[in-house]
Amino acid sequence: MDPTKDERNEPDLEDHDLSQKPIAANSFVTYFSTNIKTAHTDILMLLCCFISGLVDSTIYNAYGTFVSMQTGNTIFVGLGSSQGATNTKPYGWAKSLTSIACFFLGCVFWSRFSHLLGPRQRRTLVLSYLLQSLMMILVATLAQTGVVNGRLATMTSDIDWLQEIPVAILSFPAAGQLAGSRALNL
């Protein structure tokens, strides 16, 4: 018997690498830390474009502005500022300006977020789209519970400032799709 080993039959720690993690946890972390293959990511981005179009059409019907199409919002801001008092909705441009500002802030956030986590890593894209989905669910909850009015036909005033909430929340994650497509070189 080796006199250097403890008599209680404890394993010799020098014989084992303690830095190794269990195989299941290690493979999970490795899977989400690897870069994705970009061969078919264009399909994912086409799906995102379709969803953005559906969201934009819904938001336009509800609030009279876009959350993804900032070109349309730029036109609304320009028309709103040029028409002044002759406009039937003198503050309608404010929603478009809110959307542009939140989209800009989203561009800064999502590009930094992507850069910090690794733009092509699986975890970055999964977490990014998860956060974007949660923001959409939050806006749907606000509209369904009546916190904000989401029916354009029932609005009686030029602008209900509570309507800025869903516009701001949805414009922010719309920029995440732009950052994702840039990270994938699409």
Buried (B, 14 or more C-beta within 10 A) or exposed (E): EEEEEEEEEEEEEEEEEEEEEEEEEEEEEEEBEEEBEEEEBEEBBEEBEEBBEEBBEBBBEBBBBBBBBBEBBBBBBEEBEEBEEEBEBBEBBBBBBBBBBBBBBBBEBBBEBBEEBBBBBBBBBEBBBEBBEEBBEBBBEBBEEEEBBBEEEEBEEEBEEEBBBBBBBBBBBBBBBBBBBBBBEE
